[in-house]
Amino acid sequence: MKGSFRSLNEILSFRGGGTPRKDVPEYWSDEIPWASVKDFKSLDLAKTQDSISRKGLEASASNLIPAGHVIIPTRMALGKAAINSIDMAINQDLRALIPKVPLDSRYLLHAMIGLADEIVRYGSGATVKGITQENLGKLQIPLPPLAEQKRIAAILDAADALRAKRREALAQLDALLQSTFLSLFGDPVSNPMGWPKTSIENLVDNIDSGWSPTCLDRSATDDEWGVLKLGAVTYCEYRENQTKALPHELTPRPEIEVRKGDLLFTRKNTYDLVAACAYVHETRPKLMLPDLIFRIRLSKSHGTEPTFIWQQLIFPRLRKHIQTFAGGAAGSMPNISKAKLRAIELITPPLPLQQKFAAIVESIERQKAAQRAHLAELDALFAALQHRAFRGEL
């Protein structure tokens, strides 16, 4: 494929979208699936969280995209891509890629995923990054004959299917943990078992704030100080690789260094992602809390299991309730203050029952660690295949 690279502007057109007015109820119904960034959870866009009416489609800039097209976010979730397996409308943060030349949709999907780093690099914005259509159109992908496109896509699809099985296994372990919590303690919001409740204020010694200096535009290496990014907590699991390197001229702050056993809470993010909580099972040294993440320091005198508190805070109904406490100025990301976090009430079952659950958590986390290790190997294999495929070596 040497010499066959073409710019995206040459081989496809971009179709954007829009959002019907929220204050017109008749614009919103279950008539037409309507996609936004929050629907990008896999490579297959098979359903959406929201739907609009035909009137809503006609009254807005939203576009109806026939099934089978690659759709990418141009804001917030840069680097992601998916194919819509059903007809759907899209909002203003998405672009549908409409081929001008013979182009296999699965090949284009993998090509766009291969461009993820470049798309992120071209992104701009202080809080939420976005990429302009102009910059997007300048990016290039190789364009072999259609039959070759299909062959490459089939190889990458097979490799990705293996990764999907590992992710499904991890999801099943998460579901097992959640169902175990429910069977032992019940729903912490409705509290059907009648456990005593108390505010977080009574369970903590302190809630620590972090620091967000201007960092280098790269991850911290293992031997240097770094600051966590929101992605370290966003998925309710601690990810120590989500960092930015601290400039050498800045003095680190050891008092906000993340430690094993910490309970981290995202105080500020989008409405869907705020109030994420992660427990630090293990961590490398020299990583500090950012300003957007609190550290909840539980009081040892009260007798609570940190992993029990973690699982309670991420229980879907309770987390949704906590998210209602988030506020902020129009156009800004919602924020949960320390005062509001302290006022949230949690159930407090007997300590032996919490300890029993904590042992189950530890067992499941060991299984998840093994699955994550296998997934990392498959991710490396997929990346190598992808690299070879788009250099004409596959």
N, C-alpha and C positions, 0 to 999 in steps of 0.2 A: 504493500500500500504506500510505498515511498512516493512522495510527490502528489498524493491524492487528497491532501487535507483541504477542506472547504470551510469557509466561515458560515456560521449559523444564518446570517442574513442572506447568504447565497442560496441555501437549500431549504429554508423554511420561513414562514411568517409567524408572527406572534399575535395571539388573540387574547385580550385582557378581559376583565370583568368588572363587576360593581356590586353595590349593596343597596337593596330597596330600603326605603325609609322605614325605620323601626317603629315609628308612631302611627303607621297605617296598617292595622291588623289584617286587612284583606290582601295585603301584599305577601303575607306569610301563611303558608298552608302546607299540606303534605303532597302537593301536586308535582313539584319539580325538585329533585335533590339539588342542594346548593352547597358547594364546597368552599372551604376556607383553609388556612394553614393548619388549623387544629385537626383536620382530617387526614393529614399525612403521617400515618402510623405504619405503613408498609408500602411495598411497590405496587399494590393493587388498590385503586380507589373504587371500592365496591359499594360503599355507603357513605352518607354524610350525616353530621349531627343536626343539620338544619335543612329546611325545605322552604321554597317560595312558591307563590302562585303564578299563573300565567300573567296576571295583571302586574305582579311585582317584577317579573322579568321584563315586560314591555316598558315599565315606568322607570327602569334603572339602566345603568350601563352594563349590567350583567349580561353575559353571553351564554347560550346553550351550546355545550360542546358534545358532539356525538361520541358514543363509546369508541374506545380504541386509540385515543390520542394521548401522547405524553403531556403531562401537566407539571409545571414546576412552580415553587414559590419564588417570588422576587423580593420578598421582605420577610424578616423574622427567621424563617427556617431555610436559609440559603444552603444550597447544595443537595437538597432533597429532590426527588422526582418520583412520579407514579404514573400508571396508565389507568384511565377511567374505564372500568368494565361495564358501566351503565351510562346512559345519557345524563348529563348534569350541567347545571349552571355554575359559574365560578365568580368569586369576588375579586376585588381590585388588587389583592396581594398575590394573585396567581396569573400565570400565562400558559395558555395551551399552545403547543408547538404544531403548526400546520405544515406538512411537507409540501415543497414545490417540485420535488424530484422523487423517483422511486426510493423509498426509505422504510425499512422494516421497523415497526414500532418498538419491538423488544430490543433491537440493536440500538435505536435512538435512546431508549431508556438507559441502557448500560453506558452509552457514550456520555449522556448528561451526568450520570453518577460519577463517571470518570473525571468530569470537569469540576467536581464539587469544590476542590481546593482553589481553583482559579476563580470560581464564582464567588466564594467567600472572600478571596483576596481583593476582588473588584468591588466588593460591597462597601458601603459608606453609611455613616450615621453614628451619632454619639451614643444613643441608648439602644435603638433597634436598627440593625443593619439592613440595607436594601441595595439592590443592583439596578441600574438603569437599563432600559431596553437597548439603548445605544451600546453600552458596554457588553451586554449579553450577546448582541449580534456580532460583535467582533471575535468572539471565541470560535475556535476551529475544531473540527472532528474529521477523522479520515472517512472517506466515502468509497468503499469498495463496491463491486457489483452486488446486486440484490441477493443472489444466491450465497455469496460470501458473507453478507450481513446476517443472513438467517443461520448459517453455520456457526458463526461466532456467538450469536445470541443464544443458540441452543446450548453451547458449552458453558457459557456464563450462567444461564438459567439453572443448569444442573448443579453447578457449584453453589449457587445461591440457595437452592432447595435444601442442601445439607445444612447451611447456616440457619435456615428457617426452622428446621427440626430442632436444633439446639435452642433457639429462641423460644420455641413453643414449650420445650422442656422446662426452661427457666420460668416461663409464665405459669406453667402448671404448679411448680413449686411455690410461687408467690400465691396462687389461688389456694393451695393447701394450707399455707400459713394463715391466710385470711379466714378460711373456713374453720381452722383450729381455734383461732381467736374468738370467732363467733360462737362456737360450741362451748367454750370454757367461760366466756364472759358476757355473751350477748351483745346486742347493739349498744355501743357506749352513749349514743344520743338518747334513745328511748329508754335505755337501762331497764329491760324487762326483768332482770334478776334482782333489782333493788339494791345494788351495791352502794356503799357510801360514796359521796362525791365531794371533791374539794377543788379549789381554784389552783391553777399552776403557781400562783403567788405563794401558796403554802407548801409547795413541793420543791422549791428551788432556793439555793443560796444566792444565785445571781443569774442574770441574763447578760452575757458579754456581747459587746458590739465589736465589729471588725474595722478594717482600714482599707481604703481603696486608693492607693497612690497611683500615679501614672506609671504603668509597667511597660516592659518591652513587648513587642508584638510577636512573642513566641512563648512556648511553654518553658517552664523552669526545668533545668537538668537536675539529676539526682543529687548533685553536690552543691546546689545553689538555692538561695531563698526564693520563694515564690508566693503568690497570692492566689487563692482559689477563685475559679470562675463560678458563675451560677450553676453551670452544668455539673459541678461536683456534687450537687444536692438535688437538682431538678427532678431526677427520676426516683427520688426517695431511697436511693442507694448511694453510698459514698464512693466517688470516683476521683482518686488522687491524681489522675493524669490530667484533670481539667484545671490547668493553672496558667498563670502568666508570670514570667520571670521578673523579679524585682531588680531595678537598675542597681549597679554596684555602688553608685554614689549615695544611695539611700540606706539608712540604718534600719535593720530589721527590728521588729518588735516581738521579742520572744514571749511576752505575756499573752499574745493572741495566737501563738502557735497551736495548730490542731494536734490533738493527742488521741491516742487509743481510748475508747470509751466515751468520747464526746458525742453529744446530741446536737446536731446542726439543723437550723430552721431558716428557710428562705422568707425573709420579711417583705421582700419587694420583687415583683415579677408581673407578668400578665395575669389576668384574672384566672385563667385556667391553670397556671403554674405556680402562683403564689401559695405559701403555706406548705411547701414541700419540706419533708423532714428526713434526715438520714442519720443512722448510727454508725460511728466510726469503729469498725471491728479491728482494722489495722491501718496504719498510715506510715509513710516515710517521714522523716523529720524535715524541718525548715519550710513548712507550708503554713501560711497565715490566713486567718479569716478575712474576707472582704467586708466592706460596709453593708452589703445587701444580705448578709447571713448572720443570724444570731447564734451564739452558743448557749444552750440551756444547761446550766450547772445544777443538777439535782442535789438536794440536800440528803446526805447520808443518814441523818438523824430521823428522817421521816420513814425510811424503810420502803423504798420503791425500786423495782427492777428497771433499769434504763431501757432494755429492749422491749419490755412491756409498754412503757410510756411511748417509745418510738412507734410500735405497731398500733397503739391506740390513736396517736396523732395522725397516722396515715390511713386509718380506717376510712373508706370512702365517704360515708355519711358525716362523720365528724370533721373530716378535712373540708368538705363542702360547707359545713356550718362555720368553720373557722374562716374560710375565705370571705364570708359575708362581713367580717370585721375589717376587711381591707378598704381603705379609702385613699383619696388623693385628688389633686387638681385635675381638671379636664385635660385630656391629652397626655397625662403622665401615667406611669405604671402604678397600680394600686400598692399601698403599703400598709403593713400591720405594725402598729406601734408596740413598744414594750408594755405599756399600760394595758392595752387591749389583750395582748398575749397573756399577761399575768392574770387577767380576769377570767380566762376560759376555764370551764370546769371539766374535770376528768373523773372517771370512776376509779375507786381505789379498793379493789378486792384484797383479801388477805394475802400477805407476803408469800406464804408457801405456795399458793396457787400461781402467783406471778412467777415464782422461781421455777415451778413446773413448766410453765409456758416458755420461760427463758431457755430452758434446756432443749425444748423442742425447736426453738428458733436457732440455737447453736447447731443442732443436727442438720436442719434444713439449709442453713448457711454454708455448711461444709459441702453439702451436695451441690449447692449453687456455685460454689467456688470451682468445683471440678468441671461443671458444665460451662462456666465462663472461660476456663482454661482451654477447653476443647473448642469453644466458639472462637477464641482468639486465634487458634491455629487455623481454623477454617477461614477466618477473616483474612489472615495473611496469605493463604492459598488463593482466595478470591482476588485479592489485590494484585497478586503476582500474575494471575491469568488475565486480569483486566489490563494491566500494564502491557503485557505481551500482545494482547488482542488489538490494542489501539496504537501499537507500534509496528503492526504487520508481521508479528512473530508467532502467531498462534495458528 
